[in-house]
Amino acid sequence: MNWSFQLYSARNFQPWEGVLETLGKLGYTQVEGFGGVYDDPKAFRAELDKNGLAMPTGHFSIDALENDFDGVRKIADALGITLLICPFLMPDQRPSDAAGWRGFGERLAKVSDTAKKAGYGFAWHNHDFEFKKLADGSVPQDLILTAAPDIGWEMDVAWVVRGGDDPLAWIDKHGKRISAVHVKDMAKPGEGLDEDGWSDVGHGTIDWAGLFKVLRAKSAAQYYVMEQDNPNDIERFARRSLAAVKTY
């Protein structure tokens, strides 16, 4: 299995050359990009190649995807990215009702059409806010996926849980839409207080051993991407998480 690593996790542990060297030595074969590594794609690709790493997936803002797709394409091609992922919607941009979320889904559908015509895959990445019920009882994530029936989903399981929902139910319902998974764990009570309540994968409260079996059976996930939003030791997180998932 080609385990990937979301480089956002390592944004506070520069330089990137050292991060990539560490990941390569630990046994990772893939990484996932984000805006912080796109300044000089050619040079970054050289560092990836040097450390035996590929970058098949990358996060790009909705603004870049809608308003500068040529720029996104140049970055993607330089780094080898084939799956473009929209990762977030700022709080002041989030709709407050079902019609607004359907409208956002329609925006993603248009981006997906553009991406697919250019030869890329496309997916939406969730946080917790998409699982907070609206006044009419509807759920934004459902509205997004319904309004954009052809987009993929990078499922961040831990954010689903933090959003108060059951990831297994969502895998049952939308498994064939899941093209990638963020492998992230939530700390046990009283732990991870200086890491925003996250933990190394396999050392928290999420049943990843069980989830992997379900994901392999019911989803179309091609990429499994390790992530921790605020680790205090990047080498420890990367090492212990990889060791844990290899046992599942």
N, C-alpha and C positions, 0 to 999 in steps of 0.2 A: 504494500500500500504506500502511495506517495503522500506522505504527510506534509501539509503546508503550514505556513506561519504568517499571520497577519503582522506586517511590519509596524503598524501603528502601536503595537504592544511595546516596541523597542524605541519609540521616539525620544525617550528621555535618557537613552544609553548610547550616546554617540561616541566615536564616529561610526557611520554605516559600514565602513570597511571591516571594523572589528565585529559588528553584529553579524554580518554575513559570514565571516570566517567562523564565528562560534556556531552558527546554525548549521553550516556545512559539516563541521567536525562532529557535531552531535548526531548527525544522520538525517537531517531534513533534506528533502530534494526539491521542495517548492516553497515559494513565498508569495504572499498577496500584497500588492502595492496599494498605496494611498497617496494623497496629494503631497505629502512631505518628502517623497522620493522621486518626484517627477521633474525636478529642475534641470537635470542633465541626463536624460534617458540613456544616451549612448554610453556615457561613462559608467552609469549604474549597471547597465547590461554587462559591461566588461567585468565588473566586480562579481556579478552573479555567475557569469561563466567561469571565472577564476575559482569560485567556491562550489562548483557543481550544482548550482541552483537554477531553477526555472521559475518564471513568473507568469503562469497561465491565466491568472485572475487579477483584477485591479479595481479599486474603488474610484469613482469619479462623481463629482457633485452634479446635482440636477441642473445647475446653471451651466456648467461646462458641457454637459451632454446635450442640452437644448440649444445653447448659443454659440458653442465653439466645437462642434463635432469634428471638424478637420484637425483641430489641435489635439483632441482626445485620440483620434486615429493615429496621428504621428507618434504620440507617446506610446500607445499600445503596440504599434508595429515595432518600434525601437526596442521595447522590452519583451516582446513575445506574448503579450496579453491577448487572449482570444475570447474571454468572457468579461464583458464590461458590467460593473455592478454599481448601482446607485445606492449609497449607504445611509442616507439621513435626510431629514427635512427639519430645518431650523424651527424652533418653537413659534416664532412670529409668522411662519409660513404655513403652519398646520391648520387645516380646515376645522371648523367647529361643528359641522353637521354632515349627514350622509351624502348629500348632494356634492359637497365640497370634496369629500374623499373619493367619490366616484370620478369627479373631475380630475383629481390628481392621478388616479389610475389611468384615465384617458391620456394624460400627459405622458405617463410612463409607456403606454402602449405606442404612442407616436415615436418616442425615443427607441423603443424596441424595433419598430419597423425600420427606422433609419439604420440601426446597428446591424440588423439581419441582412438588409440590402447590401451593406458594406462587408459582410462576411463574418460578423461577430455574433456571439451569444450575448444575451442581456438578462439581468436579474435585479430584483429589488432585495435589499437587506433590511431586516427589521430591527427595531429596538423594542422598548416596552410600551411606548405610547400608542402603537397600532392595535393594542389588545385591550385598551380601556374603552368600555362600552359608551356609546353616545346616548343622548337623551332618549332617542327612539329605540334603544336596545341593540342597535346594529354595532358591528365591530369594524373599525377602519381596515384592518388587514383583509377581512372578507370583501369589503367594498373595493379595495385596491385590486385584489386578484380577480374579482368578478368583472370589473371594468377593463381589465387588461388581461384577457384570457390566454394570451400567447407569451407573456413574460415568464421568466423563471423566478425562483425564489432562493436567495441565500438565507437559510434559516439559522438565526442566532438563537439556539435553544435556551441559553441562560436568560436572555432578554424576554423570551416568551414566558418563562417561569416568573421572572420579576414583574411581568405585566399581569400576573395573576391567572395565567392560563395553563392548560395541560398540553405539552408538546406532542404527546402521543396522539391526542385527538386531531391535532393539526396535521400530523404525518399521515394519519388515516385518511383525512379529507383531501389533502393537497400533495401527497407524497410524490406524485409524478411531476409536480411543478418544481420540486426541490432539486436544484442543480448544484448547490454547494451548501456546506454546513459550517457554521462557526462553532468550534469545539471549545467551550468555555465553562467554567465551574464556579459555583457560588460557595462562599466560605461557610463553615459550620458556625453556629451561634458563638459569639465571643471571639472569633478568629477573623483574620483579614481586615482588622479595623483600620490599618494604614494602607490598605489596598482596595478601598471602596467596597469592601465586602465580597471581593472575588477571591478565588484560590487557584492553586495549581490544579490542572485537570486530573481527576481521579483522587483528589485529596479533599473534596468538598462534599456537597449534599446531593448533587445530581447523579443519577444512576446511568453513567455513561456506558458501562458494560451492556446493560439492557438496551439502551438507546441505539447503540451501534448495530445490534442484531435487527432491530426494527427498521432502522434507516437502510440497512443493506437489503432487507427484504421488500420494503414498501416504497422506497424513494428512488429518484433518479440521480442522486448525488454523485458527482464525479470528484469533488474536491472536499477534503476535510481539513479545515484551517484552524490551527490553534490560536487562541487569542486570550489575552488578559488585559483589561483596559488600563490598569494602573499597578503593574507589578513593582515591587521594591528591589527585586534582583532578577534581571532578565535571564541570566544563564541558568539560575535555579529553576525558574518557571519553565523555560524551554526544555531543560533536561528532564525534570521530574514528570512533566506532562507527557513528553514523548515516551518515556519509560512506562508510564501507566497505560497509555492507549495501546502500546504494543502487546500488552498482556490480554487484551479483550478479544 
